[in-house]
Amino acid sequence: MSIKKIKLPFEDGIIETLKAGDRLLLTGTVFTARDAAHKRMFDTLEHGKTLPINVEGQVIYYVGPTPAMPGKVIGSAGPTTSGRMDKYTPRLLDLGLKGMIGKGYRSEAVIQSIIKNKAVYLGAIGGSAALLSKTIKSVEVVAYEDLGTEAIRKMEIVDFPVIVINDSDGNDLYKQGNEFTNKT
Amino acid sequence: MRKISYQIIVDKVSELCINANYELGQDVVNAFKEAVKIERSEIGRDVLNQLIANAEIAASERVPMCQDTGVAVFIVEVGQDIHIEGGTLNDAINEGVKKGYLEGYLRNSIVSHPLERKNTGDNTPAIIHIEFVPGNQLKIMMTAKGGGAENMSRMKMLKPSDGIEGVKDFIIETVRNAGPNACPPLVVGVGIGGNFEYCSYLAKKALFREVGKRSKPPEISALEVELLEEMNQLGIGPQGYGGSTTALDVKIEIAACHIAALPVAVNLNCHASRHKEAVL
């Protein structure tokens, strides 16, 4: 199975070529946010205010890393379960967010929003945080520092491995996976 | 009456927290290696190989294998002929957790209030279960329990007439519903019997048993094997990407229950089934 190298933020026209099941190595910038940061961003938008980061064209990685040990840029940093962000995601996609990295099912509303906004949902391997950390080259807290591990961080990654779960055509890797069942 | 000092418990708990997060047990690593040999999906084998590599990196570099370093859950067997000097057992465990999570650069994942949700900043309080046993030893068993799999766990009060089929259906349905969210391949802890709260405790306690070690009652041991086979035919596979390794093991604990009741609890553990124990 071939592995595509992809730059982030996505270059024009790339997202449409990504299909559920494709394996990718991502290089470039991602922003981290999980439960608390999403809630705060959502509340900010509800109050008609501006987000502390511009999500347009960007990718959010759902992660709350462990603290960096001395001499390291970050601790262990694998994906958390994406479904908890479902409530907030369509709003961010409507603002131009182009991708999310996490693990687990998305709601139908998120899947439809991914199709509508020509975005993509990518899976990283949950529980392989020590390995994934090696692809993270720099980290900077850019918002909500008081949230600690849940703060928004800007990360530079090199060859970060993911698989396409929900593509912009509506294909879903989790449904394709069912070919391995012996039951109907 | 044997005396055990508060500080010895603090230091031992701290060490257990760190080691549980850095060193995945050989039982789980061996289960990964066996699974790679029989996994039918290419992506599935790839995921399992990455998990083996990840466990090796974490152990050799002394870093957490997963960023979710969990709720610190303890089952402590307290010999009734010991006395703890210098403080209470609960305080010693919580101080040990605080020390271990700080010194081990582990993530603080506990909020003090379930609705207000402010992080306590030191991963306490721990969840502590105490069982009194004969003797003069203190056995401390610790798990770092991740949130993703815990969120997909379920408990149900079945009717006795639902019988074994009802029990099996509930367990399988829980694994099916969890799909990729609980980070398969899973280790599945099951409690059958007891009452509402004790049944859930049994499911958690089952997870403390080594992967591959069967339950003692032969009919329960056979049920574990049967359920494991059935789970691995669901097609969920490693990380839910499809495949024949949905679970690494199923472990069941049973207890007596009321004539009206058939409680069943399913406590899912992700593949990061992190347990350490020590005897003082």
Interface residues (C-beta under 8 A of the other chain):
Chain A: M1 G21 R23 A36 V63 G64 P65 T66 P67 A68 M69 G75 S76 A77 G78 T80 T81 G83 K103 G104 Y105 G123 I125 G126 G127 S128 A129 A130 L131 S133 K134 L147 G148 T149 E150 P161 I163 L173 Y174 Q176 G177 N178 E179 F180 T181 N182 K183
Chain B: R40 S41 E42 I43 G44 V47 Q50 L51 A53 N54 I57 A58 E61 V63 P64 M65 C66 Q67 D68 T69 Y105 L106 R107 N108 S109 R117 N119 G121 G146 G147 G148 N151 G179 P180 N181 C183 Q233 L234 G235 I236 G237 Q239 G240 Y241 G242 G243 S244 C270 H271 A272
